[in-house]
Amino acid sequence: MATPQLLILNKKQIQQKIDRIAYQILEDNLNEKEIVLAGIWDRGYKLAVRLEKVLKKISEFKLTLLRIDLEKQSSKLIATTDLNESQWKNKVIILVDDVLNSGKTLAYGLGVFLNTPHKKIRTVVLVDRSHKIFPIATDFVGLELATILKEHVDVVMDVEGEEDRVYLS
């Protein structure tokens, strides 16, 4: 028997959350000329792409999109990026992921930037489950959700043949 799914956010609500986060990023960076949106592959990167679209409409930042690939099952930081670190050096970095669960993925994502000078780093998640094991705080959150550990939050975005949604199973 399949696990029942509870719809948490529909397509319209997801876009509303992304719009609101984009405005928060704008307010937090009014005097900046350039921002790096660093999305953790794959759903964090998809969210970063969505944020970039909104920010292009509402701001005059130069936006650089960065893809971070992490070995999420590894017990140590193993990461690759699609840009050279000179492209994010001394800039504002917005680290983006879909769901904050234990904080490990965001902590590893932050690790990519620790040896490079930057102006500031902010974090964005669409859903914060509040089950942190790592001392990670989110700066911009679409939805804070109290769940039990055995529940799972799934984000479906940009999947061919499927409508965007967030659900709990």
Backbone as CSV, one residue per row, in Angstrom:
resi,resn,N_x,N_y,N_z,CA_x,CA_y,CA_z,C_x,C_y,C_z
1,MET,0.835,-1.186,0.000,0.000,0.000,0.000,0.874,1.242,0.000
2,ALA,0.610,2.175,-0.879,1.398,3.398,-0.997,1.148,4.317,0.203
3,THR,2.195,5.051,0.566,2.065,6.014,1.656,1.175,7.159,1.212
4,PRO,0.185,7.535,2.013,-0.675,8.643,1.622,0.119,9.946,1.553
5,GLN,-0.253,10.787,0.599,0.430,12.060,0.416,-0.516,13.198,0.780
6,LEU,0.005,14.144,1.534,-0.751,15.324,1.925,-0.162,16.523,1.188
7,LEU,-0.960,17.180,0.369,-0.497,18.356,-0.360,-0.267,19.498,0.618
8,ILE,0.930,20.063,0.587,1.275,21.183,1.473,1.245,22.495,0.701
9,LEU,1.847,22.497,-0.495,1.869,23.690,-1.341,1.537,23.288,-2.772
10,ASN,0.639,24.042,-3.399,0.365,23.801,-4.815,1.239,24.727,-5.664
11,LYS,1.087,24.633,-6.966,1.919,25.396,-7.896,1.850,26.902,-7.612
12,LYS,0.641,27.423,-7.433,0.467,28.860,-7.183,1.120,29.268,-5.858
13,GLN,0.944,28.459,-4.826,1.529,28.771,-3.518,3.061,28.723,-3.550
14,ILE,3.609,27.772,-4.307,5.065,27.705,-4.457,5.572,28.999,-5.084
15,GLN,4.900,29.452,-6.137,5.334,30.680,-6.799,5.204,31.883,-5.870
16,GLN,4.156,31.926,-5.061,4.004,33.020,-4.095,5.164,33.027,-3.096
17,LYS,5.569,31.867,-2.641,6.695,31.762,-1.707,7.984,32.234,-2.382
18,ILE,8.191,31.824,-3.636,9.394,32.230,-4.368,9.399,33.746,-4.566
19,ASP,8.252,34.319,-4.925,8.157,35.777,-5.104,8.516,36.494,-3.804
20,ARG,7.952,36.021,-2.688,8.210,36.676,-1.403,9.687,36.580,-1.020
21,ILE,10.294,35.413,-1.225,11.713,35.242,-0.919,12.548,36.177,-1.792
22,ALA,12.197,36.311,-3.061,12.940,37.200,-3.964,12.901,38.643,-3.446
23,TYR,11.755,39.092,-2.993,11.653,40.448,-2.441,12.474,40.582,-1.158
24,GLN,12.523,39.539,-0.346,13.353,39.573,0.860,14.835,39.660,0.500
25,ILE,15.243,38.929,-0.530,16.633,38.989,-1.000,16.938,40.400,-1.498
26,LEU,16.016,40.981,-2.248,16.191,42.350,-2.740,16.374,43.316,-1.571
27,GLU,15.490,43.257,-0.584,15.574,44.156,0.571,16.877,43.979,1.334
28,ASP,17.372,42.759,1.437,18.597,42.463,2.170,19.853,42.913,1.425
29,ASN,19.707,43.218,0.138,20.878,43.508,-0.698,20.694,44.766,-1.557
30,LEU,19.979,45.759,-1.035,19.653,46.946,-1.833,20.870,47.648,-2.427
31,ASN,21.993,47.624,-1.742,23.170,48.355,-2.215,24.160,47.488,-2.986
32,GLU,23.780,46.265,-3.270,24.682,45.357,-3.980,24.514,45.482,-5.489
33,LYS,25.610,45.234,-6.188,25.567,45.256,-7.656,25.464,43.845,-8.239
34,GLU,25.945,42.862,-7.468,25.951,41.488,-7.977,25.669,40.494,-6.857
35,ILE,24.905,39.469,-7.215,24.570,38.397,-6.281,24.801,37.064,-6.984
36,VAL,25.317,36.112,-6.232,25.504,34.756,-6.732,24.426,33.883,-6.104
37,LEU,23.598,33.278,-6.941,22.597,32.319,-6.477,23.198,30.933,-6.631
38,ALA,23.521,30.297,-5.507,24.195,29.007,-5.508,23.187,27.920,-5.146
39,GLY,22.728,27.199,-6.142,21.724,26.162,-5.926,22.340,24.793,-5.789
40,ILE,21.891,24.056,-4.769,22.366,22.689,-4.568,21.574,21.770,-5.489
41,TRP,22.297,21.037,-6.336,21.681,20.171,-7.341,20.868,19.084,-6.681
42,ASP,19.670,18.754,-7.050,19.052,19.330,-8.230,17.882,20.254,-7.899
43,ARG,17.122,19.948,-6.867,15.952,20.792,-6.598,16.329,22.162,-6.056
44,GLY,17.424,22.274,-5.325,17.888,23.585,-4.873,18.290,24.456,-6.045
45,TYR,18.903,23.836,-7.045,19.288,24.571,-8.247,18.046,25.023,-9.019
46,LYS,17.046,24.154,-9.114,15.801,24.526,-9.793,15.132,25.702,-9.088
47,LEU,15.167,25.707,-7.771,14.616,26.816,-7.006,15.427,28.093,-7.257
48,ALA,16.748,27.973,-7.337,17.610,29.125,-7.625,17.285,29.719,-9.002
49,VAL,17.016,28.858,-9.975,16.638,29.327,-11.318,15.333,30.124,-11.245
50,ARG,14.381,29.629,-10.460,13.099,30.334,-10.298,13.309,31.695,-9.618
51,LEU,14.156,31.711,-8.597,14.455,32.969,-7.920,15.128,33.958,-8.865
52,GLU,16.023,33.455,-9.695,16.710,34.311,-10.659,15.705,34.988,-11.584
53,LYS,14.708,34.250,-12.062,13.697,34.824,-12.958,12.956,35.980,-12.296
54,VAL,12.569,35.804,-11.041,11.842,36.858,-10.325,12.767,38.042,-10.045
55,LEU,13.984,37.765,-9.595,14.921,38.841,-9.278,15.274,39.677,-10.511
56,LYS,15.340,39.045,-11.682,15.611,39.798,-12.908,14.506,40.808,-13.191
57,LYS,13.273,40.484,-12.794,12.142,41.389,-13.014,12.106,42.538,-12.019
58,ILE,12.525,42.292,-10.786,12.324,43.280,-9.718,13.593,44.006,-9.286
59,SER,14.757,43.572,-9.749,16.010,44.174,-9.279,16.919,44.492,-10.456
60,GLU,17.997,45.193,-10.129,18.999,45.517,-11.146,20.324,44.833,-10.868
61,PHE,20.306,43.817,-9.997,21.527,43.067,-9.715,22.038,42.383,-10.969
62,LYS,23.345,42.222,-11.030,23.893,41.233,-11.950,23.749,39.913,-11.198
63,LEU,23.126,38.948,-11.811,22.886,37.661,-11.155,23.749,36.586,-11.796
64,THR,24.444,35.847,-10.953,25.248,34.721,-11.406,24.650,33.468,-10.783
65,LEU,24.366,32.488,-11.618,23.796,31.225,-11.155,24.914,30.195,-11.040
66,LEU,25.007,29.569,-9.876,26.053,28.594,-9.588,25.405,27.270,-9.205
67,ARG,25.887,26.200,-9.790,25.382,24.858,-9.467,26.390,24.152,-8.563
68,ILE,25.886,23.639,-7.439,26.719,22.883,-6.507,26.255,21.429,-6.523
69,ASP,27.171,20.533,-6.830,26.901,19.094,-6.765,27.593,18.545,-5.531
70,LEU,26.811,17.925,-4.653,27.343,17.359,-3.415,27.194,15.848,-3.398
71,GLU,28.158,15.186,-2.778,28.019,13.760,-2.467,27.278,13.711,-1.132
72,LYS,25.945,13.689,-1.177,25.137,13.828,0.040,25.267,12.644,0.991
73,GLN,25.643,11.486,0.492,25.766,10.309,1.363,27.139,10.208,2.015
74,SER,28.063,11.063,1.605,29.418,11.019,2.148,29.454,11.591,3.564
75,SER,30.390,11.090,4.370,30.555,11.620,5.722,31.508,12.808,5.749
76,LYS,32.038,13.188,4.580,32.882,14.386,4.497,32.478,15.183,3.264
77,LEU,32.910,16.423,3.225,32.525,17.323,2.146,33.197,16.922,0.841
78,ILE,32.377,16.511,-0.115,32.830,16.250,-1.475,31.881,17.018,-2.377
79,ALA,32.403,18.082,-3.008,31.537,18.962,-3.799,32.245,19.424,-5.062
80,THR,31.443,19.656,-6.092,31.941,20.268,-7.317,30.987,21.397,-7.690
81,THR,31.508,22.366,-8.421,30.689,23.485,-8.887,30.899,23.659,-10.379
82,ASP,29.955,24.360,-11.012,30.077,24.565,-12.448,30.766,25.890,-12.795
83,LEU,31.212,26.631,-11.787,31.930,27.884,-12.012,33.230,27.874,-11.218
84,ASN,34.171,28.699,-11.647,35.431,28.874,-10.945,35.205,29.784,-9.750
85,GLU,35.932,29.565,-8.663,35.698,30.364,-7.463,35.937,31.857,-7.666
86,SER,36.685,32.248,-8.682,36.866,33.682,-8.954,35.536,34.351,-9.309
87,GLN,34.553,33.559,-9.729,33.257,34.111,-10.114,32.343,34.363,-8.911
88,TRP,32.724,33.889,-7.717,31.944,34.209,-6.523,32.771,34.920,-5.453
89,LYS,34.037,35.080,-5.686,34.928,35.721,-4.715,34.486,37.162,-4.450
90,ASN,34.442,37.534,-3.172,34.090,38.893,-2.726,32.695,39.334,-3.144
91,LYS,31.779,38.409,-3.256,30.402,38.730,-3.647,29.429,38.214,-2.590
92,VAL,28.182,38.646,-2.715,27.113,38.122,-1.877,26.694,36.772,-2.458
93,ILE,26.609,35.783,-1.598,26.236,34.434,-2.027,24.927,34.055,-1.350
94,ILE,23.975,33.603,-2.138,22.709,33.105,-1.621,22.693,31.598,-1.890
95,LEU,22.805,30.810,-0.833,22.818,29.344,-0.944,21.377,28.839,-0.900
96,VAL,20.977,28.073,-1.917,19.575,27.695,-2.100,19.417,26.171,-2.108
97,ASP,18.433,25.689,-1.307,18.048,24.279,-1.356,16.540,24.190,-1.176
98,ASP,15.977,23.040,-1.485,14.518,22.916,-1.426,14.003,22.687,-0.014
99,VAL,14.587,21.736,0.711,14.100,21.382,2.043,15.270,21.359,3.018
100,LEU,15.081,21.985,4.179,16.053,21.884,5.258,15.553,20.816,6.212
101,ASN,16.309,19.747,6.309,15.948,18.646,7.206,16.939,18.647,8.362
102,SER,18.046,17.950,8.239,19.034,17.895,9.322,19.997,19.069,9.290
103,GLY,20.123,19.704,8.132,21.080,20.798,7.969,22.381,20.362,7.331
104,LYS,22.579,19.051,7.152,23.838,18.540,6.595,24.088,19.066,5.183
105,THR,23.069,19.025,4.334,23.265,19.458,2.946,23.640,20.940,2.891
106,LEU,22.949,21.781,3.653,23.298,23.204,3.659,24.683,23.424,4.263
107,ALA,25.031,22.679,5.309,26.365,22.813,5.906,27.441,22.458,4.878
108,TYR,27.240,21.375,4.157,28.189,21.003,3.108,28.212,22.054,1.997
109,GLY,27.048,22.590,1.654,26.987,23.649,0.654,27.767,24.878,1.091
110,LEU,27.655,25.244,2.357,28.420,26.379,2.889,29.916,26.098,2.829
111,GLY,30.288,24.840,3.033,31.697,24.464,3.018,32.402,24.809,1.721
112,VAL,31.667,24.847,0.630,32.228,25.197,-0.673,32.853,26.597,-0.642
113,PHE,32.287,27.484,0.184,32.680,28.895,0.166,33.624,29.301,1.292
114,LEU,33.976,28.397,2.178,34.721,28.777,3.369,36.146,29.239,3.097
115,ASN,36.761,28.793,2.026,38.143,29.189,1.732,38.238,30.349,0.759
116,THR,37.113,30.973,0.459,37.088,32.089,-0.484,36.467,33.293,0.206
117,PRO,37.106,34.468,0.131,36.476,35.654,0.734,35.155,35.983,0.032
118,HIS,34.195,36.435,0.822,32.882,36.802,0.285,32.339,37.956,1.122
119,LYS,31.350,38.681,0.596,30.735,39.778,1.349,29.828,39.235,2.440
120,LYS,28.946,38.332,2.070,28.071,37.667,3.038,27.450,36.457,2.357
121,ILE,27.003,35.527,3.187,26.306,34.341,2.695,24.953,34.293,3.391
122,ARG,23.915,34.069,2.605,22.563,33.889,3.130,22.057,32.532,2.652
123,THR,21.087,31.991,3.375,20.518,30.708,2.989,19.031,30.846,2.691
124,VAL,18.594,30.068,1.690,17.192,30.028,1.280,16.756,28.578,1.229
125,VAL,15.592,28.284,1.813,14.952,26.990,1.617,13.466,27.218,1.387
126,LEU,12.883,26.363,0.583,11.442,26.444,0.356,10.690,25.936,1.585
127,VAL,11.170,24.830,2.182,10.519,24.243,3.358,11.575,23.955,4.425
128,ASP,11.344,24.439,5.640,12.203,24.153,6.789,11.447,23.212,7.714
129,ARG,11.960,21.995,7.869,11.288,20.982,8.685,11.629,21.076,10.165
130,SER,12.614,21.875,10.526,12.995,22.088,11.931,13.476,20.815,12.628
131,HIS,14.241,19.980,11.912,14.845,18.783,12.516,16.366,18.869,12.449
132,LYS,16.905,20.039,12.714,18.331,20.260,12.512,19.212,19.437,13.460
133,ILE,20.242,18.864,12.886,21.303,18.211,13.630,22.540,19.109,13.567
134,PHE,22.684,19.841,12.462,23.779,20.777,12.252,23.299,22.172,12.648
135,PRO,24.207,23.033,13.136,23.798,24.376,13.564,23.605,25.319,12.370
136,ILE,22.563,25.085,11.632,22.280,25.844,10.414,21.025,26.678,10.638
137,ALA,21.129,27.951,10.286,19.956,28.827,10.339,19.603,29.216,8.911
138,THR,18.321,29.346,8.645,17.903,29.791,7.320,17.532,31.261,7.399
139,ASP,17.952,31.997,6.390,17.661,33.430,6.347,16.321,33.703,5.687
140,PHE,16.013,32.944,4.640,14.774,33.142,3.895,14.086,31.788,3.726
141,VAL,12.853,31.680,4.233,12.132,30.410,4.250,10.750,30.605,3.640
142,GLY,10.372,29.691,2.755,9.028,29.728,2.201,7.999,29.271,3.212
143,LEU,8.274,28.137,3.870,7.317,27.555,4.807,8.062,26.804,5.894
144,GLU,7.747,27.111,7.157,8.264,26.323,8.276,7.210,25.296,8.618
145,LEU,7.640,24.054,8.765,6.699,22.961,8.904,7.151,22.038,10.033
146,ALA,6.278,21.834,10.997,6.577,20.889,12.069,6.180,19.492,11.592
147,THR,7.153,18.610,11.504,6.897,17.234,11.062,7.508,16.275,12.066
148,ILE,7.126,15.015,11.963,7.812,13.996,12.739,8.920,13.414,11.862
149,LEU,9.923,12.819,12.485,11.103,12.374,11.740,10.792,11.391,10.625
150,LYS,9.823,10.497,10.832,9.570,9.480,9.806,8.778,10.032,8.619
151,GLU,8.255,11.242,8.727,7.563,11.851,7.590,8.595,12.384,6.600
152,HIS,8.193,12.471,5.365,9.085,12.908,4.300,8.429,14.048,3.529
153,VAL,9.188,15.113,3.270,8.696,16.230,2.462,9.277,16.083,1.066
154,ASP,8.413,16.053,0.062,8.842,15.953,-1.333,8.493,17.234,-2.075
155,VAL,9.459,17.755,-2.795,9.250,18.928,-3.632,9.314,18.471,-5.077
156,VAL,8.263,18.733,-5.823,8.220,18.411,-7.246,8.207,19.740,-7.996
157,MET,9.295,20.020,-8.721,9.398,21.249,-9.510,10.064,20.932,-10.829
158,ASP,9.497,21.438,-11.879,10.071,21.274,-13.217,10.273,19.815,-13.597
159,VAL,9.298,18.975,-13.249,9.323,17.569,-13.652,8.324,17.426,-14.795
160,GLU,8.814,16.945,-15.918,7.964,16.839,-17.101,6.731,15.986,-16.818
161,GLY,5.578,16.524,-17.181,4.325,15.801,-17.016,3.722,15.890,-15.624
162,GLU,4.386,16.622,-14.716,3.864,16.747,-13.356,3.737,18.214,-12.977
163,GLU,2.671,18.526,-12.245,2.466,19.882,-11.752,3.361,20.112,-10.536
164,ASP,3.895,21.332,-10.420,4.705,21.676,-9.255,3.872,21.509,-7.992
165,ARG,4.494,20.924,-6.971,3.804,20.770,-5.686,4.807,20.373,-4.612
166,VAL,4.385,20.585,-3.368,5.134,20.095,-2.214,4.157,19.264,-1.423
167,TYR,4.571,18.064,-1.056,3.681,17.211,-0.285,4.441,16.471,0.802
168,LEU,3.675,16.027,1.786,4.180,15.295,2.930,3.728,13.850,2.798
169,SER,4.661,12.930,3.002,4.278,11.513,2.945,4.864,10.769,4.128
